Amino acid sequence: MAMVTSSHAPLLASRASSVDASPVREILALTEQPDVISFAGGLPAPELFDVEGMSAAFAGVLTETPRQALQYSTTEGDPSLREAVAARLGSQGLPTGPDDLLITTGSQQALSLVVAATLDPGDTVLVEDPTYLAALQCLKAAGARVLPVPCDAGGVDPSALADLVARERPKLLYVIPNFQNPTGRTLSAARRAAIAYVVARSRMWVVEDDPYGELRFEGDPVPWLTGFDDAAPHAVLIGSFSKIMAPGLRLGWLRAPRALRRACVIAKQTIDLHTSTLDQAAAARYLRDADLDAHLARVRHSYRERRDTLLRGLPHALPRGSTWTTPDGGMFVWARLPAGFDASALLHDAVAQRVAYVPGAPFFVGAADEGTLRLSFTTHTPPEIETGLRRLRTVFKGAGESGTDRDV
């Protein structure tokens, strides 16, 4: 039978055509070859996964409670898992009850649920500039009007935030206070207190995204924004098991005031009814039987070594006059090339040299800085990082002067 074509093809929703694909995902697709050393994706090191502990957790669940683990479950999440997350938050200085939490299919879903429950098309949202790409995708898909908050080396400028709030009347503020993606910066306690003060005197929600907080290599932990009394009634804290256990579990959670949490539960029911019962049960068992803190100590030690290897090599790999951040934890270093260098334009040359990074331009809501790039240090071993840096040196040497002394 001949194929019939029509000029009256069904249409997609306008929001589906207004959101671009993630540049990070597009780059990852180009760098799947095993000989490419990629500083692009924010991927945990797979060789550090606790495969033995996770295997035991799944085996225990399927041996002892298979009928429950393979059945439908409640939208709010496995009670044992919520109890374990609440206990962990409490031990870290944020009193939390199991009923304060909703388990989600990754922290990306947690953000999507909050957006669905709080934003109408055209509502104004404030974000750090630059900020997390997938958050921008989520906000734009909801039809939000996204505005950048001026930031400096310390992150969000509280005075500029206060001015924007007074002028724009935003519905939501989205921040990543710990080891921010993409810059690696951490908001100080003083800035968090100042932001909490602004939030408390507004009618906006603040979403505190904290996927990296337990990956601190040095320095003391900084209190959550959510923990400030001023901000608490406005604050949503979202977290993830992806960086501390394994991203393949697709498990996250949100902590929110009761009314918003209930709205998120209803939104989740329209999407997937509930997060995987089996994965939740295995995660709860892992948190009960395994030593997550010991596992994280090994991960942090390895990541710190990898960060230090990257930082030692950057003066020889990047052009003279480049600058970069020195994160106290997390997964990313943010670099800025000197005038005349375009990180996006040079990416093709980098891939040709079997090395990759993420250009910084797509992370910006305001005017993009074409000379910026994000480098993830977690996926590769120190020797692989050194090889990747040598390849980057070749790329930038071909594009211009390559020096050895840097202003960091």
N, C-alpha and C positions, 0 to 999 in steps of 0.2 A: 504494500500500500504506500502511495506517495505521501511524503510529509507535507502537511498543510501549514503554510505560514500565514501569519496575521499581523496586520499593523495595529491591532487592538490588544496587545499583550497585557496581561495583568500587571498592576503596578505594586511596587514596594511602598511601605510607609515612608513618609518624608524623613523621619528620624533615621531610618536605615541607610539612606543615601547621604546623610549629612555628617556621618561619623567616619573618619578615615581609619584604615587598618593600622594596627600598632607598628611603628617603625622597628621596634625591637623584635617583634615576631617575624617581620619581613627579613631582617638581618640574620636572625637565627636560622631561617630557612636556607640562607646562602652559605652558612658556615657549619653545616652538619657534617662535612667531610672530616674524617678523623685526623687529617694532617693540618687542619686549620686550628691555630691557637686563638681562641675567642675570649676577649675581654668584654664581650657585648652583653650576654645574658646574665641576669642576677640569679644564677643557678647554684644551689648548694653543692658541695663536693660529694659525688655519689659514693666514693670509696669510704667516706666517713659515716654513711648511714649505718645505724645499728641493726643490721639485717638479722642477726641472731636473736636479738631482743624482740624485734617486730615479729619474726617467725613464731617465736614462742607465744607471743600474745595472741596472734591469730589462731594458732593451733589450740591454745587453751580455751578460747571462746568457742571454737567449732567443736571441741570435744565435750565441753561441759554444758554449754547453753546454746546449742545449735538452733533450736526452734525459735528462741527469742532473737538470736543474732541475725537470722535470715528472714525475719518477719517485718511487716510494717511497724513503724514506731511513731512517737509523738513528734509534733513539729518543733517543740521547744528543745528537744535533744535528750540524749541518754542521761538520766539522773546521775549516774555514777560519774560520767564525764564532766557534767556541770559541777558536781561536788569537787572533783579533782582540780578543775580550773579555778574555781572559787577559792579553794584552799591555797593554791599556788599564788594567786593574786594577793590573798590576805597575808601570806608569809613574806611577800615583797612590799608590804606597807599599804595595800589598798583593800580595806575591809570589803568583802564581797560575799553575797549569799548565792546559792545555786539558782534561785529564782530571779536573780538579777541578770542572768545570762541566757543567750540564745545561741545554740550551736548552728553553724552555717557550713555550706559547701565551699570552704576556703574563705579568706578574709575579703576577697573580691566580691563574693556574694553578700557578705556583711555590709560592705559599702553600698552595693546596689540596692539592698533592702532599705537602708537608711534613706537613700536618695528617693526611692519609690514612696516612702512613707512621709517625706517632708517637703518635697519639691513639686511645684507645678511648673509647666512650661513658662519660661520668661523670668522665673525667680532668679535672684542674684546670688551667686556663690563666690566667696573669696578663697584664693589658694596662694600658697607660696609660689614664687617665681624664681627658678624653675620648680616643677613638681612632677609627681609620679604620672607617667603616661596613661596607664590604665584607668586612673582616677579621672583624668581629663576625658577619656573616652566615655566613661560612665556618666559624667556630668553633661557632656554634650548630647549623649543619646537621650537624656531626660529633658532636653530643651532648655537647660539652664543658661543663664547669662553669666559667664565665668570671667572674673576680674582678678588680676594679679595684685598681691600685696607686696609693696617694696621690701626687699630683703638685702641684707649686707652679709659680711663674713660671719655674723652671729645668728643669721636666720631672719625671721620676721621682725620688722621694725614696729614695736608696739605703738609708737606715736602715729606712724603712718597708718597702721591698722585702725586706730581710734578715729582718725580723720575719714577713712574710707567708710567705716561703719556709720558714722554720723551723716555722711553725704549719700551713701548708696542704699542704706537700709537692707543689708543682705539677709538672706534666710539661713545661710549656713557658711561656716568656715571650716576648711579642710586643711589639716596640718599633719606632718610626720615629724614629731619632735626628736626622735632618737635616730641618729645616723641616717639622715634623710636621703631618700631616693629622689634625685640623683646625686646630690652634692656631698653626702656623707656627714653633713654638719649636725650638731646637736644643740638644741635650744637650752640656754642656761636656765637655772632655777629662777633667777631674777626676771628673765623675759617671760617665762611661763606664768609667773605671778602677775606680771603686767598684762599679759594676754587674758588671763582669767578675770582680771578686773574689768577689762573692756567687754568681755563676753557677758559677764554678770549684769552689766548695765545696758545690755541690748536685748533684742527679742530673737536672736539667732541661735541656732545649734552650732556646736563645735564638734567635729569628728576628729578624734585623735587616733591616727593609724599607727600601730606599733608592732610591725612584724619583726623588727630587728633588735628590740630592746634587750633581749637576753644574749646578744652577741657582743657584749662589751668586753674589750681587751684590756682597757686601762681606764683609770679615773673612777670616780664614785658615781653610782646611779643617781639620776635626777628625778625628783617626784613627778608623777604623771600630772598633766593638766587636770584630768578628771578628779584627782585627789584634792584639788583646791576647793574649799567650801564655796567660794564665789562662783566657780564654774560648774560645780557638780550637777545642779538641776538642768543645765543646758548641754551636758557633755555625754558623748558617746565614745567609748573606747573599743576599738576593734583589734583583734589579734589573730595569729595564725600558728598552726603547727608545722607549716611548710618549712620554715627555716630552722626549727629546733628538733623536729623529728623526721619528716619526709614530705615533700610536696605532693607525691603521688597519693597520699591519703585524702587530699582535698578537704581538709578540716580547718575551720576557723571558728571564731566566736565574736559576739558583740555584747557589751555591757552598757545598758542604757536605762534611763528613767522608765518607770512602769508603763506610762501611756505610750511612749514611743516604742518600747519593746513590744508591746501588744500589737501595735500597728505593723511592726516588722514581722511578727509571727503570721499575721493575716496575709501580708505580702508574700511571705515564703510559701504559704499554703497554695497560692496561685501558681507558683513556679515549679516546685518539686515535692510538695507535701512534707518531706523531711530529708535530712542528710542521711547518707548511707548508714543503716543500722549496724552492719558488720564492722565498718571502719570505726564508728564511734565506740563500739564495744571493745574492739582491739586496742584503741588508743587509751580507753579507760583502764584496761587491764595492764597495758604497758606502763602507764603512770603509777599503777599500784605495785607492780612487781619489779620493774626495772629501776635503775638509778639514773634518772634523766639528768640530774645535776652533774654526775660523773661524766656522762656522755657529752654534755655541753662543755665541760672543762676541756675535754679532748678536742672538741670542735673549735673552741675559742683559741686554744693553743696553736692549732694548725692554721687557722685563719689569720692570726696575728703574724705568724711567720710568713705567710703569703703576702699580707699587706706590706710588711717590712721589705720583702724582696722587691715588690713593685715600686715602693717609694725609693729604695736605693738605686733602682735602675732608671727612674724617670729623668734624672739630670742628664743621662747619656742618650736617652731615646727621643726626648722631645726637643724642639728647636729652642735656641737661646732666647731667653725672655719669657718662657712659659712659666705658669704658676699652677699650683694644685693644692687641694685640701689634704689634711692629714687626719683622717677619721679616728676616733677612739674606739670604734667597733663597726659592726655592720658588714657591708659587702662592697662598698663603692668608694672610688676616688674620683673627684671631679677636677678636670684639668682645663686650663685656658691657654690656647696658643697665642703667640704674639700677632700683632696686626699683619694682615696680608695672608694669613692661613685660614682656609675654609675646611673645617673638619668633615663636612658632608661631601664636598667635592673630592677629598682625598680618600674617602672610604673605598672607592673602587680600586685605587692603587694598593690600599692595605690588603684587601681580599686577594688581589693578585699576588701579594707577598705571603699569603697564607696566614694572615693575622687580621683580627677584626676588633672594632670598638663600636660604641653607639655615639653618633654625633649628638651634640647637645641641643641643637636648634629645636627639635620637636618637643622638648620638655618645657619650653617657654609658652606662657600665655600672652605676655607682652612682647616687646621687640626682642627677637631672637638674637642671641650672641652666636654667630656662625663659627667662632673660633673655639667653642667649648666642646668637650667630649667626656663621656662617662666610661670609666674603666672598672670592671668587676675583677676582684682578685681572688675569689673563692673557688672557682671551678678547677683551676690548674695547680699543679705542684710547683714549688719554687724553681726547679730546673726548667720546667715548661714556661713559666713566667719569664725567666731570663731569656729564653729563646724567642718568645714573643716580643720582648722589648728590643732585641737585636733586629727583628724584622721591622718593628715600628721605626727604628732609627733609619733603616734603609728608605722607608717611605718618606719620612720628613726630610732626610738629607737630599732626596731627589727633588723635593718640592722647594727647598730653600736651604739656608744655612743651618747646619747642625753643630751646636756647641756643647760644652761640657759643664759650664758654670750656670747655675740657675738662681733666679730670685724666687724663693719658695714662700 
